[in-house]
Amino acid sequence: MSVPMLKIGAVLSTMAMVTNWMSQTLPSLVGLNGTIISSEGTHERIVSGLYPGSEEGWQVYSTASDPDGRCVCTVVAPARNLCKRDPRSRQLRLLTEQVQNVSQSMEVVDLRTSRDLQYVRDSEPLVRGVDGRLHTYVANPRTLTAKGLQELKGQMSQLRPLLSVVEQYRLDLQTLATLRMELLNLSIILTAIQEEIGAYDYEELQQRVLLLETRLHSCMNKLGCGRLTAVSNPITVRASGSRFGSWMTDAMIPSSDSRVWSMDGYYKGRRVLEYRTMGDFTKGQNFVQHLLPHPWAGTGHVVYNGSLYYNKHQSNILVQYHFRSRSVLLQRSLSGAGYNNTFPYSWGGSSDIDLMADETGFWAVYTSIPNAGNIMVSRLDPRSLEVLQSWDTGFPKRSAGEAFMICGTLYVTNSHLAGAKVHFAYHTNSSTYEYTDIPFHNQYSHISMMDYNPRERALYTWNNGHQVLYNVTLFHVIQSDG
């Protein structure tokens, strides 16, 4: 993905310097003032995902340590906009702004002088007429009559504004000459700075960044699972579509495939837009359209291993649509699951069945009448859509704003409106639950889709016609056996 994930600059310090810096600064940066020792003797560290805030400088993308305190997996890198703080880049930016300001001033003055010059030209016949009359009267004063004098006064009155125009024209010419000289000097300095910056081998640094990014993904994959402790500020990627909808990237395919899918609306929709990259999605360009053979219900869709899984309209049937072949590979009923707004989330929208994927499997979140409207979590086989195992969380689905799975744990928000927070967590590995208090900023006040992508370790949301990303922070345990 190119936006906004890959905000990674060059790492300019050695591993020793990074380790030393970590030991002094990292705890306060990631919110830990010490190491937490579990009963098994393992250490816990916070793991941050790949979506840093746009105004931040150096980023701690992920970090963990072994029981001896040694760095196991850490990447510290500057965001791209950090380069703007470099003195040469700052000077270059200021000079560029000065050149733009001077150019705009020149355009204004040039326009005014052109207008004034045209006024002078239009006044030329009147000036010649007055000049001829004056010569006649000087040569033969007897020809001056009262009527002629009155006409001459009228013509002189018409010429009076010409004096101020000529004066302004003279001043503008001087200003224009000064601006041209200033622009020439700025352009010379600008060229010199550009040549100086161009002398650096930024292509090599870019290759190092790409290598770092690859190692970062590999490192994060090795870190495994953790428990959600925080959700970052929202990152608005795009504003498009209606109030309700969903958007996603594939939760399973390799990171080299950065396609993005968008599905506008929640009722009887069939049109799926596939964008080549996140950058294309942001700009709304380079997309193809898929027209589904069966309409969808709700916004709980998921793209998994090249296929779109969704709830068929007015039914509890799950559909697998394969993008490459543009065909339906599988349809299967989710037995007993409510549909058609029987058990939706609090915002409604036929959100009865919510499909999702995380690090541990493929899931369906729904409920049924025998479960009294409480949220059911079922692990599904993505190849057959058969239910492998189910859990009754005891949490009423109509009281939930949205829900998402991370590392086998279902996290539920208490509202889809402003002031929402992650309020409830159900751990399928232990069949236990807990109430949580994890706030997040619901910037546009109406979330109709919230889904976790395990490949990017980020939350994708559709918020009142805005497509928004959240970074997540997890407690991660490094086992003492390495």
Sequence and secondary structure as in RCSB ss.txt:
>XXXX:A:sequence
MSVPMLKIGAVLSTMAMVTNWMSQTLPSLVGLNGTIISSEGTHERIVSGLYPGSEEGWQVYSTASDPDGRCVCTV
VAPARNLCKRDPRSRQLRLLTEQVQNVSQSMEVVDLRTSRDLQYVRDSEPLVRGVDGRLHTYVANPRTLTAKGLQ
ELKGQMSQLRPLLSVVEQYRLDLQTLATLRMELLNLSIILTAIQEEIGAYDYEELQQRVLLLETRLHSCMNKLGC
GRLTAVSNPITVRASGSRFGSWMTDAMIPSSDSRVWSMDGYYKGRRVLEYRTMGDFTKGQNFVQHLLPHPWAGTG
HVVYNGSLYYNKHQSNILVQYHFRSRSVLLQRSLSGAGYNNTFPYSWGGSSDIDLMADETGFWAVYTSIPNAGNI
MVSRLDPRSLEVLQSWDTGFPKRSAGEAFMICGTLYVTNSHLAGAKVHFAYHTNSSTYEYTDIPFHNQYSHISMM
DYNPRERALYTWNNGHQVLYNVTLFHVIQSDG
>XXXX:A:secstr
  SSS       S HHHHHHHHHHHHHHHHT SS EE TTS EEEEEE S   TT  EEEEE  B TT  BSS E
EEE GGGGGGSHHHHHHHHHHHHHHHHHHHHHHHHHHHHHHHHHHHHHHHHHHHHHHHHHHHHH GGG  HHHHH
HHHHHHHHHHHHHHHHHHHHHHHHHHHHHHHHHHHHHHHHHHHHHHHHTS HHHHHHHHHHHHHHHHHHHHHH  
EEEEEE   EEEEE S SSEEEE  SSS TT   EEEEE SEEEEEEEEESSHHHHHHT SEEEEEEEEEEESS 
 EEETTEEEEEBTTSSEEEEEETTTTEEEEEEE TT   SSSS BTTBTT   EEEEETTEEEEEE  TTTTTEE
EEEEE TTT  EEEEEEEEEEGGG S EEEETTEEEEES SSTT EEEEEEETTTTEEEEEEEE   TTS EEEE
EEETTTTEEEEEETTEEEEEEEEEEEEE TT 
